Amino acid sequence: MSQVSNEIRRISGHAGSVPGEGFSRDYDVCKLIDTTTCIGCKACEVACLEWNGYSFSETTFDNSYQTMPETSWNYWNLIKFNEHEREDGTMQLLMRKDQCMHCEEPGCLAACPADGAIVQYANGIVDFQQDHCIGCGYCITGCPFNIPKFSPTARKVFKCTLCNDRVTQGLEPACIKSCPTGCLHFGSKTDMKELAENRAAQLREHSGFANAGVYDPAGVGGTHVIYVLHDATNPEAYGGLPKNPTIPVTVRLWKTPLKWLGNLAIIGGLVGVFAHYLRFGPKIVEEDEKDKQGVRQ
Amino acid sequence: MSREPYLLPNGRVLRYSYRERLVHWLAGVSYVYLLLTGLAFWSPWLFWIAVVLGGATISRELHPWFGLAFVIAVVMMDRMWGKQMKETPADKEWWAAVPHYVRNEDEQMPSADRFNPGQKLLFWGFFWNGLLLLLTGLILWFPQHIPWSLRFLRYLAVIVHPVCALLTIGLFIIHVYMGTVIERGAFGSVIRGDVSRAWANRHHHTWYQQLLRDSEARK
């Protein structure tokens, strides 16, 4: 392991504090998105494209500031703009950076049939390995956040990697680096959760957002991308952020009870016909004169 | 339905015409490919099957096309055999006596027409499951084109497709077992087309008698 990917405790001949002191970097990483300080500048969208080597392509204009209707196979980071009317009739422009949530219990991974195509690292990053991907698209069905996207040219599925390549080298994801307001943070889950809770408390106590809170949905075991929302009771308002995301129930049924029942039934069927043959054997018909007249024997 | 000369000059009985045999094997070959690749996607323990068949990416590409071939074969079978596969009131008796059939006590079975009720069950099982496999298969073929608002279609497809496939696997195991090792002579009937008179008399007595009557009438 290279030096930069390790957490530093002491540095020789170094004046001042140790960079990143008191923060854990390597394990259980987390991205914190504070939607309350996002200004919708889209620097993160550009940084994502640049770092991952995609160029901008034509898009559809939806009478909003939003770059395109939803993330695409070569556009993994999209700020969703939503005009939200509050109860008192005033308008609020909600901006939420949408990307892979890096679930602790990833639905994409549960649904994937291809050996090694989806990997969850010990630090929580869920990454697609396109060289093992067979392009079946089951991950699209497994994901409760509408994130994996099929590339018609590569015939494989792509999504945000949480800049796995950067993180393993001790760097923060490209989107984090580009954010001018500091609404994006990156660190250990514990640290980010604490930062998020503090910010939510601040919003509740000092800024008049009584419902402010942290979005870290338990239905998928928590996520390695968490949000601070002005109104955590209504995540749907933020461009369809699901209130209680889970792996679809049919995917869970298919991958556990049905698989076991099916395997038992198939093996049972094979054993059954074999046992039947041992017990009863074949039906052999001997020819004789009566058959020519069609007399039943 | 055009009547073929079912009583062959060599003293045997033509059970399946060339066209029927071709359609059967279109279904058979495509089903086996669907079964093998489907099992590869079904369980990590069987993923090696896709590797043997040229890689899982190719299996994923071809599985839907073989599915279409299978559906075409089933539709052709329905046009050829649909009428003969209709359930009749006498089928109940046959099912009531089925324990005799299982124990190879065929002389105690009610007389069967061209297709016995077990074969009818096989046919309609493949027909209706095939239809559901086609509908859910189309969704699974192009999951990226199912809009987010209609995602329940994908959720439905991922469970209905394997359930129907498992039901056909059950039918398939019994069908292959009976057609090869149990009913001696049945496999030949779907390869060369003919069976012995004794076979026809024993297993499809009603059908055989009709053939004899037709042949008398033609004389």
Interface residues (C-beta under 8 A of the other chain):
Chain A: E70 A111 P113 A114 D115 I134 G135 C136 G137 Y138 I140 T141 N146 K149 F150 P152 R155 G240 P248 V249 T250 V251 L253 W254 L258 K259 G262 N263 A265 I266 G269 L270 V273 H276 Y277 F280 G281 P282 K283 I284 V285 E286 E287 D288 K290 D291 K292 Q293 G294 V295 R296 Q297
Chain B: A40 F41 W42 S43 P44 F47 A50 A56 T57 S59 R60 E61 V102 R103 N104 D106 E107 S111 L140 P143 Q144 W148 R151 R154 Y155 L156 A157 V158 I159 P162 V163 L166 I169 G170 I173 I174 Y177 V181 I182 E183 R184 G185 S196 R197 A198 W199 A200 N201 R202 H203 H205 Y208 Q209 L212
